Amino acid sequence: MKLLRHGPEGQERPGLLDASGTIRDLSGIVPDIAGEVLSDAGLARIAALAPETLPAVPAGTRIGPCVAGIGKFICIGLNFSDHAAETGATVPPEPIFFMKATSAVCGPDDDIWIPRGSIKTDWEVELAVVIGRRAKYVSQNEALSCIAGYAVCNDVSERAYQMERSGQWTKGKSCDRFGPIGPWLVTRDEVADPQSLPLWTEVNGQTMQNGSTRTMVYGVAHLVSYLSEFFTLEPGDVISTGTPPGVGLGMKPPRFLNAGDVVELGIAGLGAQRQLFVDDPC
């Protein structure tokens, strides 16, 4: 299934995408795409519905982030061997992880705000994992069963904030609207192998990233198991699993985003995003 959330920002309602590409409203069935709805039992109840019996959502309705109630937004750094090479970094002996503020979450096609003073705003297409059931000290063998589904994420980054202003990476990763997720939450039964998914990014129509999750250093099962050693993963938590090569930071000379630039990105089978970058209006 492809689950989603539709409607104005802050007023999103749950929905699903039917086989014809029509968005169907689920608000009479479930309160949101969150919590218990993400469990195997919750997803099975939705899967048992006849989509044609659900109200159709008008074409052109805004698509919001595909999951609500995100408790933790966890990102993995330097997790693609070819991306580590382009930045001159050493592949880490254990996964590097950091938190992105949940206030960064936005819809897949929302405008992205370039923060005041930014000089190095960058793009990163990533496979996002959405947790479906509580996970603590899980083995790699059972890790994938803890996942509700997968989505596209753009781990937007301000490299000067991230790398030149002391402290941890979080400050360069957490600006408002730096975490678009969606358009769909694709349930795990539709993703046969999360380690064989092509990812791509275009900036103003020019291909920048063209990679595959095959080059992940630490795969999805490893990451879920590893993170569950340090804290409990709860339904709705998001893990953004790293980016392939082709980010602006890795170019010679580096290339960063300005107001008016358009970034499009996607993952095979999981959909695509399109964002206009604008100066922060606040």
C-alpha positions in Angstrom: 0.0 0.0 0.0 0.9 3.6 -0.5 -0.3 5.7 2.5 -0.1 9.4 2.7 -1.4 12.5 4.4 -3.2 15.3 2.5 -4.5 18.8 3.1 -3.3 22.2 4.4 -0.2 22.3 6.5 -1.0 21.4 10.1 -4.4 20.0 9.1 -3.4 16.9 7.1 -5.8 14.0 6.9 -4.9 10.3 6.3 -5.2 8.8 2.9 -4.1 6.1 0.5 -3.2 6.0 -3.1 -5.4 3.5 -5.1 -4.3 1.4 -8.1 -5.5 4.1 -10.5 -3.5 6.9 -8.9 -6.5 8.5 -7.1 -6.0 9.6 -3.5 -8.6 8.2 -1.2 -9.5 9.7 2.2 -9.0 7.5 5.2 -10.1 10.0 7.9 -13.3 8.1 8.5 -11.3 4.9 9.1 -8.2 5.9 11.1 -7.3 9.1 13.0 -3.9 9.5 11.2 -1.0 7.7 9.7 0.7 7.3 13.1 1.0 5.1 16.2 -1.0 1.9 16.3 -2.1 2.4 12.6 1.5 1.6 11.7 1.5 -1.8 13.3 1.1 -4.9 11.3 -2.5 -5.3 12.5 -3.3 -1.6 11.8 -1.9 -1.8 8.3 -3.8 -5.1 7.7 -7.1 -3.4 8.6 -6.5 -0.7 5.9 -5.3 -3.3 3.4 -8.7 -5.1 3.8 -10.6 -2.1 2.7 -12.0 -1.7 -0.8 -10.4 1.6 -1.9 -13.2 2.5 -4.3 -15.6 2.8 -1.4 -13.5 5.6 0.1 -14.0 9.3 -0.8 -11.8 10.6 -3.5 -9.6 13.6 -2.7 -9.7 16.4 -5.2 -6.8 16.5 -7.7 -4.2 19.1 -6.8 -4.7 18.7 -3.0 -1.4 19.4 -1.1 0.4 16.2 0.0 1.9 16.5 3.5 4.6 14.4 5.3 3.5 10.8 5.0 3.7 10.0 8.7 2.4 12.0 11.7 3.6 12.0 15.4 7.2 11.5 14.6 9.0 11.1 18.0 12.5 10.7 16.7 14.0 11.8 13.3 17.3 9.9 13.2 19.8 10.4 10.4 22.8 8.3 9.4 26.0 10.0 8.2 28.6 8.8 5.7 26.6 5.6 5.1 27.3 5.2 1.4 30.9 4.1 0.6 30.9 6.2 -2.7 29.6 9.3 -0.9 32.3 9.0 1.8 34.9 8.8 -0.9 33.6 11.9 -2.7 33.9 13.9 0.5 37.3 12.5 1.4 35.9 11.0 4.6 36.8 7.6 6.1 34.1 5.0 6.2 33.2 4.8 9.9 33.7 1.6 11.9 30.2 2.0 13.4 27.2 3.9 12.0 27.3 7.7 12.6 24.0 9.0 13.7 22.5 12.3 14.6 19.1 13.8 15.2 17.2 16.1 12.9 14.6 18.2 14.7 11.1 17.1 14.1 10.2 20.8 13.4 12.1 20.3 10.1 9.5 17.9 8.8 7.4 19.1 5.9 5.6 17.8 2.8 7.4 16.4 -0.2 6.6 19.4 -2.5 6.6 22.2 0.0 8.9 25.1 -0.6 12.2 24.8 1.3 13.3 27.8 3.3 16.9 28.8 3.0 17.8 30.1 6.5 19.1 33.6 7.1 22.8 33.8 6.6 23.0 30.5 4.7 25.8 30.2 2.2 26.0 26.4 1.8 22.5 24.8 1.6 22.8 21.3 0.1 20.6 18.4 -1.1 20.7 14.7 0.0 18.2 12.1 -1.4 17.8 9.4 1.2 15.8 6.3 1.9 13.6 6.8 5.0 12.5 4.0 7.2 9.4 4.4 9.3 9.1 2.2 12.4 5.9 0.3 12.9 6.3 -1.4 16.3 8.3 -0.9 19.4 11.9 -2.1 19.0 14.5 -2.5 21.7 17.6 -4.7 21.4 16.3 -6.3 18.3 18.5 -8.7 16.2 19.2 -8.0 12.6 17.1 -11.0 11.7 14.0 -9.5 13.3 14.8 -5.8 12.5 12.9 -5.6 9.2 9.7 -6.9 10.8 9.7 -3.8 13.0 9.4 -1.5 10.0 6.0 -0.2 8.8 7.3 1.0 5.5 9.7 3.2 3.5 9.6 6.7 2.0 11.7 9.3 0.2 13.5 11.9 2.3 15.6 14.9 1.4 18.1 15.4 4.2 18.5 19.1 3.4 21.8 20.4 5.0 23.4 23.7 5.6 27.1 22.7 5.4 28.5 25.9 7.0 26.2 25.4 10.0 27.0 21.7 10.0 30.8 21.8 9.8 32.1 25.3 10.5 30.2 26.5 13.5 31.3 24.1 16.2 29.4 21.4 17.9 27.4 18.6 16.3 25.9 18.2 12.9 22.3 18.7 14.1 22.5 22.5 13.8 23.1 22.2 10.1 20.4 19.6 9.6 17.4 20.9 11.6 16.4 24.2 10.0 12.7 24.6 9.4 11.6 22.6 6.4 14.9 20.7 6.1 13.1 17.4 6.3 10.6 16.7 3.6 9.2 13.2 3.8 7.0 11.4 1.3 5.0 11.5 -0.9 4.0 8.0 0.2 4.7 5.7 3.0 5.1 2.4 1.0 4.4 -0.5 3.3 7.3 -3.0 3.6 5.5 -5.8 1.8 5.8 -3.8 -1.4 9.6 -3.3 -1.0 11.2 -6.7 -1.7 14.7 -5.6 -1.0 15.5 -2.2 0.6 19.2 -2.7 -0.5 18.5 -2.6 -4.2 16.7 0.7 -4.7 17.9 3.3 -7.2 18.0 6.9 -5.9 18.3 10.1 -7.9 18.4 13.9 -7.6 18.1 16.7 -10.2 18.8 20.4 -9.6 17.3 22.7 -12.1 16.9 19.7 -14.4 20.5 18.6 -14.2 21.2 15.1 -12.7 23.3 15.4 -9.6 22.8 12.1 -7.8 22.3 8.7 -9.4 23.0 6.0 -6.9 21.6 2.8 -5.3 21.1 1.6 -1.8 23.4 -1.3 -2.7 26.3 0.9 -1.8 25.2 1.4 1.8 27.9 0.6 4.3 25.3 -0.4 6.9 22.1 -1.8 5.6 18.6 -1.1 6.9 18.4 -4.2 9.1 21.8 -3.4 10.6 20.8 0.2 11.3 17.5 -0.7 13.0 19.2 -3.3 15.2 22.1 -1.0 16.0 20.0 2.0 16.9 17.7 -0.2 19.1 20.8 -0.8 21.3 20.9 2.8 22.4 17.2 3.8 22.7 13.8 2.3 22.1 12.4 2.8 18.6 8.7 3.7 18.7 6.0 3.6 16.0 6.4 6.6 13.8 10.1 7.1 14.4 11.9 7.9 11.1 15.4 6.7 10.2 17.0 8.5 7.2 19.7 6.1 6.1 22.3 8.2 4.2 22.9 9.6 0.8 24.7 8.4 -2.4 27.4 10.6 -4.1 26.5 13.8 -6.0 25.9 16.3 -3.2 26.9 19.9 -3.7 29.6 19.6 -1.0 31.4 16.9 -3.0 31.6 18.8 -6.2 34.8 20.6 -7.4 34.2 23.4 -6.9 31.3 22.9 -4.4 27.8 23.9 -5.5 25.1 25.0 -3.2 21.5 26.1 -3.5 20.1 29.6 -3.9 16.6 31.0 -3.9 14.9 30.0 -7.2 16.6 26.7 -7.5 14.3 23.6 -8.0 15.3 20.2 -6.6 13.6 17.1 -7.7 14.5 13.7 -6.2 13.1 10.2 -5.9 13.5 6.5 -5.2 12.3 3.7 -7.5 8.9 2.5 -6.3 8.7 5.1 -3.5 7.8 8.2 -5.5 9.4 11.6 -6.1 9.6 15.1 -4.5 9.9 18.5 -6.1 10.9 21.6 -4.1 11.4 25.2 -4.8 14.1 26.8 -2.6 13.2 30.2 -1.3 14.6 32.6 1.2 13.1 32.0 4.7 10.0 34.3 4.8 10.1 34.6 8.6 
